[in-house]
């Protein structure tokens, strides 16, 4: 069987993955020229914009989407499958059978409202989570209209020519046209751990029988370039890629719950069991007292709906998701919800220096050659004559030839050190000789060998040379001579080595990064020319962010491959405190035993001369001490440590796709200060969830207690089923939801990181819940008792006034209680402010208006069994309901004063 092809003006392009042959398998058996001809494209010019638009209209966007498995109506109907809702429906049905039509209608309307609230919550949760998947747009380099441009990967079409290099993610299935030392990690697709070495040769055999692992001339969508670079011809996009075919076969995707969600699920089950016991006792006692069984059954089910926190997991999901979206607004994209929880517990941040703490924008400021034996400032006009001498000229020739950076739409694209050579050459008027040379081979830079080499020859010559650049130690090991001028190479003896090493150390101690350059016929037989010194300035705002984090109990550890002097200088500029023996090199790290590392790792704040392996050792050692470790980075070499850490943080602009793939969070603006905002949000989200839980539990406990007390004392029920269900809507509805979007408390960073094992319900939390519930119950029972004594609690219309007062007081107690739950420590009246949470204000206003309608609109009066209240009654309701705010303000002020006294005592003891 073969894949059907449709002939177009651009050739035969596979349109359906329904058969066994995929586009990648088909084109793997064709040559590069045959692939180009089939797709109607060219390596140098690519597709035109009009051809690309036409193709996109045919094959669609290059993305993967999941069709909705069920519509909104189905999801709404699904809400009625809740056992408690089914019980209420049964209660309504029985009411119809016994002739209580009004009760049946009231219960049915209440069910519809409760179900609608639950449906909106779930829908909002799904939409919030779907929005997270659109936060990380994927860009790629494409040749269109003969220009190399940067486009969204979703805009790719078959026939596009894409360019990729180390650290990039392949945006679509592509037939390789060029491959320079290209190795691609295909583990996500094939399961092979080792990167696959790629080539451009034709794969022999039938395309139908060609396994994925044998398609060495194809780069697959979603795989990661581990080494080298190349050009690819897009042959499959979207669902026509190998990854897309697997994606479309998935019937169900199980979303992993976060640890916090699992805790809340467990808590919800415990609370449900406890509530069922209490409700069962209340119902049984009521029946034994001779009350109508249908009334007690309906009351019991309504209490269950109100008291059991079935919406708790949804609230947690919505709060987490909305927090993630807020972080995105502050340039921090969190890819996984569990990362939000861990952010509030981070107590160590291991920061890769280059590109994270610094700008990662290199500028060459000085150079040194053994021929001149003087440090030359390249921006000083007085040095123009020295820069034109043979050795400095050769220095920049090597820097330009051993270079893959290029200009794209007026912007330099490539590695920062290579861009630095382009910019310096432009300032000095040095000619880019790459077009006059033929590149024969390339050995890309990697973090282990720390050098890069290009073998090339002039266009009109047959002899080639090796041009090499890299760190001092590996370059000096390969050099036997040093360069003075054409045909003037002198032995690199011990004296010359000691001289350049001493000069290099002095320059590095000033915080400059060094790059050594050499040329020669082969490795081991190179001629050293000299070095250039580059400056990578600290990012604006980083020192202030570090200071705030440190004061909030977060330790900053800088990890760099630079020398000791450079590392120490940068740390000083950034405000990273280096205590005695607080500096450690990678080799020193290797020499430590596990016990010695365990003893010393917490003291060190700067690690220098490190490799990717060292970063993993550092993260593991810190985690072994029980610390929650965040790791920042941007390069391919950072990816293993990013994956290993509790929170991996990648740069968005300068970060490679490999780093972004490994990370849990991406800083869109590459600004380390954004980490501060993310940790603030992470802490705030946890406290917001606690605030919501406090509100829901205190209201539920108060409602259960109120009904229980009345039942045990043989008094008429203070709340009927409809009123209880309305209270449930307040507990689970917009008022409760708005507590999850409370703005970040400015004092949150002054608190130490939260212990990752700290339970949600602590002793202090329980005391706050019980205190709020106590005030609500006492105040409501007081009004109920007063009305009962006056004879205003009865089934007739006149007697409903007391029930209306009790119900309304409880509702306003709940609203005022929600106000106090907005913050655990800050005064609502004097610090936080009553109107700073707009969503809460709108939700509370809506509840107040609805309560007015319930009390004064005849239609709702019949449903909720209420009567009109006087202006004086409303004054009483507001006065009594606000008592919970007064009590909370007194407690917060007392606790705040006590905390200040304790801090003063600690301060005196430390002195």
C-alpha positions in Angstrom: 0.0 0.0 0.0 1.2 3.5 -0.6 0.1 7.0 0.5 -2.2 8.7 -2.0 -0.6 11.8 -3.7 -2.4 14.7 -5.1 -0.7 16.5 -8.1 -0.5 20.2 -7.7 1.5 23.0 -9.4 4.1 22.3 -6.7 4.4 18.6 -7.3 3.1 15.5 -5.5 2.6 16.2 -1.8 1.2 13.6 0.7 -2.1 14.8 2.0 -3.3 12.0 4.3 -1.5 9.8 6.8 -4.1 7.1 6.6 -1.8 4.6 4.9 1.4 3.1 6.0 3.8 5.3 3.9 4.4 8.7 5.5 5.9 11.7 3.7 9.2 11.3 5.6 9.5 7.6 4.6 8.7 8.5 0.9 11.2 11.3 0.7 13.9 9.4 2.5 14.2 7.2 -0.6 14.6 10.2 -2.9 17.7 12.3 -3.5 17.9 16.0 -2.4 17.5 17.1 -6.0 14.5 14.8 -6.5 12.9 16.1 -3.3 13.4 19.7 -4.4 11.9 19.0 -7.8 9.0 17.1 -6.4 8.1 20.0 -4.0 8.8 22.7 -6.5 11.3 24.5 -4.3 15.0 25.6 -4.3 17.7 25.5 -1.5 18.8 29.1 -2.1 15.5 30.8 -2.8 13.0 28.6 -0.9 9.3 29.2 -1.6 7.7 32.5 -2.4 5.2 34.0 -0.1 2.4 33.4 -2.5 3.4 29.7 -3.0 3.5 29.3 0.8 0.1 30.9 1.2 -1.4 28.5 -1.4 0.2 25.5 0.3 -1.1 26.5 3.7 -4.6 26.9 2.4 -4.3 23.2 1.1 -2.6 21.4 4.0 -3.5 23.7 6.9 -1.4 25.1 9.7 1.6 23.2 11.0 0.2 22.4 14.4 -1.5 19.6 16.3 -5.0 20.1 17.7 -7.4 17.8 19.5 -11.0 17.9 18.5 -13.6 18.4 21.3 -14.7 15.0 22.4 -18.1 16.4 23.6 -20.1 19.5 23.2 -21.1 22.0 25.8 -24.6 20.5 26.1 -23.1 17.1 26.9 -20.8 18.6 29.5 -23.8 20.4 31.1 -25.8 17.2 31.2 -22.8 15.4 32.7 -23.1 17.6 35.8 -26.5 16.0 36.6 -24.7 12.7 37.2 -23.5 13.9 40.6 -25.0 11.5 43.2 -26.1 14.4 45.4 -27.8 16.2 42.5 -29.6 12.9 41.7 -30.8 12.7 45.3 -32.1 16.3 45.1 -33.9 15.4 41.8 -35.4 12.4 43.6 -36.5 14.7 46.4 -38.2 17.0 43.8 -39.9 13.9 42.2 -41.2 12.7 45.6 -42.5 16.3 46.3 -44.5 16.1 43.1 -46.0 12.7 44.1 -47.1 14.0 47.5 -48.6 17.2 46.0 -45.9 19.6 47.1 -45.6 21.2 43.7 -44.1 24.5 45.0 -41.3 22.6 46.8 -40.6 20.5 43.7 -40.3 23.7 41.5 -38.1 25.4 44.1 -35.8 22.4 44.4 -35.6 22.0 40.6 -34.7 25.7 40.1 -32.0 25.4 42.8 -30.6 22.3 41.1 -30.3 24.1 37.8 -28.5 27.0 39.5 -26.1 24.7 41.4 -25.4 22.7 38.2 -24.9 25.9 36.2 -22.3 27.1 38.7 -20.5 23.8 38.6 -20.5 23.7 34.8 -19.2 27.3 34.5 -16.4 26.4 37.0 -15.4 23.3 35.0 -15.6 25.0 31.7 -13.5 27.9 33.0 -10.9 25.4 34.3 -10.7 23.7 30.9 -10.4 26.9 29.1 -7.7 28.2 31.5 -5.7 25.0 30.9 -6.1 25.2 27.2 -4.8 28.7 27.2 -1.6 27.5 28.8 -0.8 25.4 25.7 -0.7 28.5 23.6 1.8 30.4 25.8 5.0 29.1 24.2 5.1 29.9 20.5 7.7 28.0 18.6 9.8 30.0 16.0 12.1 28.7 13.3 14.5 30.0 10.6 13.1 29.7 7.1 14.3 30.7 3.6 11.4 32.5 1.9 11.7 34.7 -1.1 15.5 34.2 -1.1 15.7 35.7 2.4 16.4 33.9 5.7 13.6 35.0 8.0 12.2 34.0 11.4 8.6 32.6 11.4 6.2 30.8 13.7 6.6 27.1 13.2 2.8 26.9 12.6 3.3 28.8 9.3 5.6 26.2 7.7 4.4 24.3 4.6 5.8 21.4 2.6 8.6 22.8 0.3 9.9 25.3 2.9 13.7 25.4 3.5 14.5 25.5 7.2 17.9 26.1 8.9 18.7 24.7 12.3 21.7 24.3 14.6 22.7 23.0 18.0 19.9 23.5 20.6 17.0 24.0 18.0 13.9 21.9 17.9 12.9 20.6 14.5 9.6 22.3 13.5 8.4 19.8 10.9 9.4 16.6 9.2 12.3 17.5 6.8 14.5 15.8 4.2 18.0 16.9 5.1 19.8 18.8 2.3 23.0 19.6 4.3 24.3 18.1 7.6 27.4 19.3 9.3 28.3 17.0 12.2 24.6 16.8 12.7 23.3 14.7 15.7 19.6 14.8 16.6 18.0 13.5 19.8 15.0 11.4 18.6 14.3 9.7 22.0 10.8 11.3 22.2 9.9 9.5 19.0 12.0 6.4 18.7 12.9 5.7 22.4 16.7 5.6 21.5 18.7 7.4 24.2 21.8 8.1 22.0 21.5 11.0 19.5 21.2 9.9 15.9 24.0 10.9 13.5 22.4 12.3 10.4 23.5 12.4 6.7 22.0 13.5 3.4 22.5 10.3 1.3 19.5 8.4 -0.2 18.2 5.5 1.9 17.9 2.4 -0.2 14.8 0.2 0.0 11.1 0.4 -0.2 9.6 3.4 1.7 6.7 1.2 3.0 9.2 -0.9 4.9 11.5 1.8 6.2 11.6 2.0 10.0 11.9 5.4 11.7 15.4 4.7 13.1 16.8 4.0 9.6 15.7 7.3 8.2 19.0 8.9 8.8 18.5 11.6 6.2 15.2 12.9 7.8 14.8 15.3 10.8 11.5 14.6 12.6 9.2 17.2 14.0 9.7 17.7 17.8 13.2 16.2 17.9 16.2 18.2 19.3 19.5 19.1 17.6 22.2 18.0 20.0 25.2 18.9 17.8 26.0 20.5 14.4 23.8 22.3 12.0 22.1 21.9 8.6 19.4 22.7 6.1 16.2 20.7 5.7 13.4 20.6 3.1 10.0 20.4 4.8 8.1 17.4 3.6 5.4 16.9 6.2 3.6 19.3 8.5 1.0 19.0 11.3 -0.8 15.7 11.3 1.3 14.5 8.3 4.4 14.3 10.4 5.5 11.2 12.3 4.8 12.9 15.6 1.4 14.0 14.2 0.4 10.5 13.3 1.1 9.3 16.8 -0.8 12.3 18.1 -3.9 11.6 16.1 -4.0 8.0 17.3 -4.4 9.1 21.0 -8.0 8.6 22.1 -7.6 9.9 25.6 -5.1 12.1 27.3 -4.9 11.8 31.0 -3.9 15.1 32.6 -1.6 14.4 35.6 -2.9 16.0 38.7 -0.6 18.2 40.7 0.5 17.2 44.3 -1.6 20.0 45.6 -4.7 18.8 43.7 -4.1 15.3 45.0 -3.9 16.7 48.6 -7.1 18.6 48.0 -8.8 15.4 46.6 -7.8 13.6 49.8 -8.9 16.4 52.0 -12.2 16.6 50.1 -12.9 12.9 50.8 -12.1 13.3 54.4 -14.4 16.3 54.7 -17.1 14.6 52.8 -17.0 11.6 55.1 -17.2 13.8 58.2 -20.0 15.9 56.7 -22.1 12.8 55.8 -21.8 11.5 59.4 -23.0 14.8 60.8 -25.8 15.2 58.2 -26.9 11.6 58.8 -27.2 12.3 62.5 -29.1 15.5 61.9 -31.5 13.8 59.6 -32.1 10.8 61.9 -32.7 13.0 64.9 -35.1 15.1 63.0 -37.1 12.1 61.9 -37.1 10.6 65.4 -38.4 13.9 66.7 -41.5 13.4 64.4 -40.5 15.9 61.6 -41.7 15.0 58.1 -39.2 12.6 56.6 -39.3 14.3 53.2 -38.4 17.6 54.8 -35.5 16.2 56.7 -34.3 14.2 53.6 -34.3 17.4 51.5 -32.6 19.4 54.2 -30.0 16.6 54.6 -29.2 16.4 50.9 -29.1 20.2 50.6 -26.6 20.3 53.5 -24.6 17.7 51.7 -24.5 19.8 48.6 -23.4 22.8 50.6 -21.0 21.2 53.0 -19.2 18.7 50.8 -16.4 20.5 48.8 -17.0 18.7 45.6 -15.8 21.8 43.7 -12.5 22.0 45.6 -10.3 20.3 42.9 -11.8 22.5 40.2 -11.1 25.7 42.3 -7.5 24.6 42.8 -7.1 24.0 39.0 -8.7 27.3 38.2 -6.5 29.2 40.7 -3.4 27.5 39.5 -4.2 28.1 35.9 -5.2 31.7 36.4 -1.9 32.2 38.4 0.0 30.8 35.5 -1.7 33.2 33.1 -0.9 36.1 35.4 2.7 35.0 35.4 2.6 34.9 31.6 1.5 38.6 31.8 4.7 39.2 33.7 6.9 37.3 31.1 7.1 34.0 33.0 5.6 31.1 31.2 5.0 28.0 33.4 4.7 24.9 31.3 3.5 22.5 34.1 1.1 23.2 36.9 3.1 21.4 39.6 5.9 23.9 39.0 3.5 26.7 40.4 3.3 24.9 43.7 7.1 24.2 43.9 7.9 27.9 43.2 6.6 28.9 46.7 9.0 26.4 48.3 12.2 27.3 46.4 15.0 28.1 48.8 18.0 27.9 46.4 18.4 29.2 42.9 21.4 27.9 40.9 21.8 30.6 38.2 23.9 30.0 35.1 25.8 33.3 34.7 25.9 33.8 31.0 22.5 34.9 29.5 20.8 34.7 32.9 22.5 37.0 35.3 24.3 38.8 32.5 23.0 40.2 29.1 24.6 37.4 27.0 25.5 40.1 24.6 29.2 40.0 24.1 31.2 43.0 23.1 34.9 42.7 22.2 36.8 45.5 24.0 40.4 44.4 24.1 42.8 42.0 22.3 46.3 40.7 23.0 48.9 39.1 20.8 52.3 37.7 21.7 53.7 39.6 18.7 52.8 43.0 20.2 52.9 41.9 23.8 50.5 44.7 24.8 46.8 44.8 25.6 45.1 46.8 22.8 41.8 48.6 23.4 40.1 48.2 20.0 37.7 51.2 20.6 40.6 53.6 21.2 41.3 55.6 17.9 44.9 55.9 19.0 45.3 52.1 18.5 44.1 52.1 14.9 47.6 51.6 13.5 48.3 48.7 15.9 45.1 46.9 14.9 46.2 46.9 11.2 49.4 44.9 12.1 49.6 41.3 10.9 48.9 39.5 14.2 45.7 41.5 15.1 44.6 41.2 11.5 45.0 37.4 11.7 43.2 37.4 15.0 40.1 38.8 13.4 40.4 36.7 10.3 40.3 33.6 12.4 37.3 35.0 14.4 35.4 35.6 11.2 36.2 32.3 9.4 35.5 30.2 12.5 32.1 31.7 12.7 28.5 30.8 11.8 26.8 34.1 12.8 25.0 36.0 10.0 22.9 39.1 9.5 19.1 38.6 9.2 16.9 41.6 8.3 19.5 43.9 9.8 19.9 41.9 13.0 22.8 39.6 13.9 21.8 36.0 14.4 24.0 33.4 16.1 26.1 32.7 19.2 26.9 35.8 21.2 30.7 35.3 20.9 30.4 35.0 17.1 28.1 38.0 16.9 30.7 39.9 18.9 33.2 39.3 16.1 30.8 40.4 13.4 30.1 43.6 15.3 33.8 44.3 16.1 34.7 43.6 12.5 32.1 46.1 11.4 33.5 48.7 13.8 37.0 48.2 12.5 36.2 47.9 8.8 37.5 44.3 8.6 36.3 42.3 5.5 34.3 39.2 6.1 36.4 36.6 4.2 33.9 33.7 4.5 32.5 34.3 1.0 36.0 34.0 -0.4 36.7 30.7 1.3 35.3 27.2 0.9 34.4 25.4 4.2 35.7 21.8 4.1 34.7 20.7 7.6 33.6 21.9 11.0 34.0 20.7 14.5 31.3 22.5 16.5 31.9 23.9 20.0 30.7 21.9 22.9 31.0 22.3 26.7 33.4 19.4 27.2 36.1 20.2 24.7 35.6 24.0 24.9 36.8 24.8 21.4 35.5 25.0 17.8 37.4 24.5 14.6 36.8 25.2 10.9 38.9 23.8 8.1 38.7 26.0 5.0 40.6 27.1 2.0 40.5 30.2 -0.3 38.3 29.7 -3.3 41.2 29.7 -5.8 43.5 27.6 -3.7 43.9 23.9 -3.0 45.6 24.1 0.4 43.5 24.4 3.6 44.1 25.5 7.1 42.5 24.8 10.4 41.1 27.9 12.2 40.4 27.3 15.9 38.9 29.3 18.8 38.1 28.4 22.4 39.1 28.6 26.1 42.7 29.1 27.1 43.7 25.7 28.4 42.6 23.5 25.5 43.9 25.9 22.9 47.3 26.3 24.5 47.6 22.4 24.6 47.2 22.3 20.8 49.8 25.1 20.1 53.5 24.7 19.3 54.2 28.2 17.9 52.9 31.7 18.1 52.2 34.0 15.2 54.1 37.2 14.5 53.4 37.7 10.8 53.3 36.0 7.4 56.1 33.4 7.3 57.1 34.4 10.8 56.1 31.9 13.4 58.1 31.4 16.6 58.3 28.6 19.2 55.8 28.8 22.0 58.2 28.0 24.8 57.6 28.1 28.5 58.4 31.8 28.8 55.9 32.7 26.1 53.2 30.4 27.7 53.8 31.9 31.2 53.6 35.4 29.8 50.3 35.0 28.0 48.8 33.0 30.9 49.7 35.8 33.3 48.3 38.5 31.1 45.1 36.5 30.5 44.7 36.0 34.3 45.0 39.8 34.9 42.4 40.6 32.2 40.0 37.9 33.4 40.2 39.2 37.0 38.7 42.4 35.6 35.5 40.5 34.8 36.2 40.0 31.1 35.7 36.7 29.2 38.6 35.5 27.0 38.6 33.7 23.7 41.9 32.3 22.4 42.5 32.0 18.6 44.9 29.8 16.7 45.6 28.6 13.1 47.6 25.7 11.7 47.6 22.6 9.5 46.1 20.3 12.1 45.2 19.9 15.8 48.4 19.5 17.9 50.3 21.6 15.4 48.7 25.0 15.8 50.1 28.5 15.8 48.7 30.7 18.6 47.8 34.2 17.6 46.4 35.7 20.8 43.2 36.3 22.6 40.3 38.7 22.5 38.6 40.0 25.7 34.8 40.4 25.8 32.5 42.0 28.3 29.0 40.7 29.1 27.4 43.3 31.4 25.0 42.3 34.2 21.3 42.5 33.4 19.5 45.6 34.7 17.5 44.9 37.8 19.3 41.6 38.6 21.2 43.0 41.7 18.0 44.3 43.2 16.2 41.1 42.5 19.0 39.1 44.1 18.9 41.3 47.2 15.1 40.8 47.5 15.3 37.0 47.1 18.1 36.7 49.6 16.2 38.8 52.2 13.2 36.4 51.6 15.3 33.4 52.5 16.3 32.3 49.0 20.0 31.5 48.5 21.6 32.5 45.1 24.3 30.2 43.7 26.1 31.4 40.6 27.5 28.7 38.3 29.9 29.6 35.4 32.5 28.3 33.2 34.6 31.4 33.6 37.9 31.7 35.5 38.0 32.4 39.2 38.8 36.1 38.8 36.0 36.7 36.3 33.5 34.8 38.4 34.5 36.7 41.5 34.3 40.0 39.7 30.8 39.3 38.3 29.5 38.0 41.6 30.6 41.3 43.3 28.9 43.4 40.6 25.7 41.3 41.0 25.6 41.6 44.8 26.1 37.9 45.5 27.8 37.5 48.8 30.8 35.2 48.7 31.7 34.0 52.3 35.1 32.6 53.2 35.7 29.4 51.2 32.5 30.4 49.2 34.3 29.9 45.8 34.8 26.4 44.3 36.0 25.3 40.9 34.8 22.3 38.9 38.1 20.4 39.4 37.9 21.0 43.2 34.3 19.7 43.1 35.5 16.5 41.4 38.1 16.0 44.1 35.6 16.0 46.9 34.1 12.8 48.4 30.3 12.6 48.8 30.6 13.4 52.5 32.9 16.4 51.9 30.6 17.7 49.3 27.6 17.3 51.6 29.5 19.4 54.3 30.6 22.2 52.0 27.9 22.6 49.3 25.7 24.9 51.4 28.5 27.3 52.1 29.6 27.8 48.4 27.8 30.6 46.5 30.0 30.7 43.3 31.1 27.7 41.3 33.6 28.4 38.4 35.2 26.4 35.6 32.2 24.1 35.6 30.9 21.6 33.0 27.3 20.4 32.5 28.1 17.4 34.7 29.2 19.7 37.5 25.9 21.5 37.4 24.0 18.2 37.9 26.4 17.3 40.8 25.6 20.6 42.5 21.9 20.3 42.1 21.9 16.8 43.4 24.0 17.7 46.4 21.7 20.6 47.3 18.6 18.4 46.9 20.2 15.8 49.2 20.3 18.5 51.9 16.5 18.7 51.6 16.5 22.0 49.7 14.1 22.9 46.9 16.3 23.9 44.0 15.6 26.1 41.0 18.1 26.0 38.1 18.3 28.7 35.4 20.0 28.3 32.1 19.8 28.9 28.4 22.2 26.5 26.6 22.2 22.9 25.5 24.7 22.2 28.2 22.2 23.5 30.8 19.4 21.0 29.8 20.4 18.1 32.1 20.5 20.2 35.2 17.3 22.0 34.2 15.6 18.6 34.0 17.1 17.4 37.3 16.2 20.5 39.4 12.9 20.9 41.1 12.2 24.0 38.9 14.0 24.3 35.6 14.0 27.9 34.3 15.0 28.6 30.7 15.5 31.9 28.9 12.9 32.7 26.2 14.9 34.8 23.8 18.4 33.5 24.1 17.5 30.0 25.3 17.9 27.0 23.0 14.9 24.8 22.2 16.7 22.0 24.1 16.8 24.2 27.3 13.1 25.3 26.8 12.1 21.6 26.4 13.8 20.6 29.6 12.6 23.5 31.6 9.4 23.9 33.7 9.3 27.7 33.3 10.5 30.0 30.5 11.4 33.7 31.1 10.1 35.3 27.9 12.2 38.5 28.4 15.4 36.7 29.6 15.2 38.8 32.7 16.3 37.1 36.0 14.2 39.6 37.9 11.2 37.8 36.5 12.1 34.8 38.7 11.3 37.1 41.6 7.8 37.8 40.3 7.2 34.1 39.6 8.2 33.1 43.2 5.9 35.8 44.5 3.0 34.4 42.4 3.9 30.9 43.5 3.7 31.8 47.2 0.6 33.9 46.6 -1.3 31.2 44.8 -0.8 28.8 47.7 -2.0 31.4 50.2 -5.0 32.2 47.9 -6.0 28.5 47.8 -5.7 28.4 51.6 -7.9 31.6 51.8 -10.6 30.0 49.6 -10.5 26.8 51.7 -10.8 28.8 54.9 -13.8 30.6 53.6 -15.5 27.4 52.3 -14.8 25.4 55.5 -15.8 28.1 57.9 -19.1 28.7 56.0 -19.9 25.0 55.7 -19.1 24.3 59.4 -21.3 27.2 60.4 -24.2 26.0 58.3 -23.9 22.4 59.7 -23.6 23.7 63.2 -26.6 26.0 62.9 -28.8 23.2 61.6 -27.4 20.7 64.1 -28.0 23.0 67.1 -31.6 23.7 66.0 -32.3 20.0 65.4 -30.8 18.8 68.7 -32.8 21.5 70.6 -36.0 20.5 68.8 -36.4 23.9 67.2 -37.8 24.7 63.7 -35.1 24.5 61.0 -33.6 28.0 60.7 -32.8 27.5 57.0 -34.8 25.6 54.4 -33.4 23.5 51.6 -33.5 26.4 49.0 -31.8 28.7 51.3 -29.0 26.2 52.1 -28.5 25.7 48.3 -28.2 29.4 47.8 -25.5 29.5 50.5 -23.7 26.7 48.6 -23.7 28.9 45.5 -22.0 31.6 47.5 -19.4 29.1 48.8 -18.6 27.6 45.4 -19.5 30.5 43.2 -17.9 33.8 42.0 -17.4 35.1 45.6 -15.3 32.1 46.5 -13.6 32.0 43.1 -12.5 35.6 43.4 -10.4 34.7 46.5 -8.2 32.7 44.2 -7.2 35.8 42.1 -6.3 38.1 45.1 -3.3 40.2 44.1 0.2 39.3 45.5 0.8 40.4 49.0 3.8 42.8 49.0 5.0 41.2 52.2 5.0 37.7 50.8 8.7 37.8 49.9 9.6 38.7 53.5 8.3 35.3 54.6 10.6 32.3 54.3 10.0 29.8 51.6 7.2 27.4 52.4 8.2 23.9 53.5 7.4 21.6 50.6 6.0 19.0 53.1 3.9 21.5 55.0 0.2 20.4 55.1 -2.5 22.6 53.8 -4.4 22.4 57.0 -2.2 23.5 59.9 -3.0 24.2 63.5 -3.1 28.0 62.8 -5.4 27.4 59.8 -7.8 25.3 61.8 -7.9 28.0 64.6 -8.8 30.7 62.0 -11.5 28.5 60.5 -13.1 27.7 63.8 -12.9 31.3 65.0 -14.7 32.5 61.8 -17.3 29.7 62.1 -17.9 30.4 65.8 -18.6 34.1 65.1 -21.0 33.3 62.3 -22.9 30.7 64.3 -23.1 32.8 67.5 -24.3 35.8 65.5 -26.8 33.9 63.4 -28.2 31.9 66.4 -28.5 35.2 68.3 -30.8 36.7 65.6 -32.6 33.3 65.3 -33.2 33.2 69.0 -34.4 36.8 69.1 -36.9 36.2 66.3 -37.9 32.9 67.8 -38.7 34.6 71.1 -40.8 37.2 69.3 -42.8 34.4 67.6 -41.5 35.2 64.1 -40.3 31.7 63.2 -43.3 29.7 61.9 -44.6 28.3 58.7 -47.2 31.0 58.1 -46.4 34.2 56.2 -46.0 36.3 59.3 -43.7 33.7 60.9 -41.4 33.7 57.9 -39.9 37.1 58.9 -37.7 35.4 61.5 -36.6 32.8 58.9 -35.8 35.5 56.4 -33.8 37.5 59.0 -31.8 34.4 60.0 -31.2 33.4 56.4 -30.2 37.0 55.4 -27.9 37.4 58.4 -26.1 34.2 57.5 -25.7 35.3 53.9 -24.2 38.6 54.9 -22.0 36.8 57.5 -20.7 34.7 54.6 -20.0 37.7 52.5 -18.2 39.6 55.3 -16.3 36.4 56.2 -15.1 36.2 52.6 -13.8 39.7 53.0 -11.7 38.6 56.0 -10.4 35.6 54.1 -8.8 37.8 51.4 -5.6 37.9 53.5 -4.3 35.9 56.4 -2.2 38.7 57.9 -3.1 42.1 56.4 -5.9 44.4 57.7 -8.7 44.7 55.3 -9.6 48.2 56.5 -6.2 49.7 57.0 -3.8 47.8 54.7 -5.3 45.8 52.0 -8.4 47.9 51.2 -12.0 47.0 50.6 -12.0 47.6 46.8 -8.6 46.3 45.6 -10.0 43.0 44.2 -12.3 44.0 41.4 -13.5 40.5 40.7 -14.5 40.1 44.4 -16.3 43.4 44.4 -18.4 42.5 41.4 -19.1 39.0 42.8 -20.1 40.4 46.2 -22.3 43.1 44.6 -24.1 40.5 42.5 -24.7 38.4 45.6 -26.1 41.4 47.5 -28.4 42.3 44.6 -29.6 38.7 44.4 -30.2 38.6 48.1 -32.3 41.8 47.8 -34.3 40.1 45.1 -34.8 37.0 47.1 -36.2 39.0 50.0 -38.3 41.5 48.1 -39.3 40.0 44.7 -42.5 38.1 45.0 -41.4 35.4 42.5 -38.3 34.5 44.5 -40.1 35.0 47.8 -42.3 32.0 46.9 -39.3 29.9 46.0 -37.1 30.8 49.0 -40.1 31.3 51.5 -39.1 34.8 52.4 -40.9 38.0 53.2 -40.0 41.7 53.0 -37.7 43.2 55.5 -37.8 46.8 56.8 -35.0 49.3 56.5 -34.3 48.8 60.2 -34.0 45.1 59.6 -31.4 45.7 57.0 -29.4 47.9 59.4 -29.4 45.0 61.9 -28.4 42.5 59.2 -25.4 44.7 58.1 -24.4 45.4 61.7 -24.5 41.8 62.9 -22.9 40.4 59.7 -20.0 42.8 59.9 -19.1 41.5 63.4 -16.9 38.8 61.8 -14.8 41.6 60.2 -14.3 43.4 63.5 -13.3 40.2 65.3 -10.8 39.3 62.5 -9.3 42.8 62.5 -8.7 42.6 66.3 -7.0 39.2 65.9 -4.8 40.3 63.0 -3.7 43.4 64.9 -2.9 41.4 68.0 -1.0 38.8 66.1 0.9 41.5 64.1 1.9 43.3 67.4 3.0 39.9 68.9 5.1 39.1 65.8 6.8 42.5 66.0 7.6 41.9 69.7 9.1 38.5 68.8 11.2 40.0 66.0 12.5 42.6 68.4 13.5 40.0 71.0 15.3 38.0 68.3 17.1 41.1 67.1 18.3 41.9 70.6 19.4 38.3 71.1 21.4 38.4 67.8 23.1 41.6 68.9 
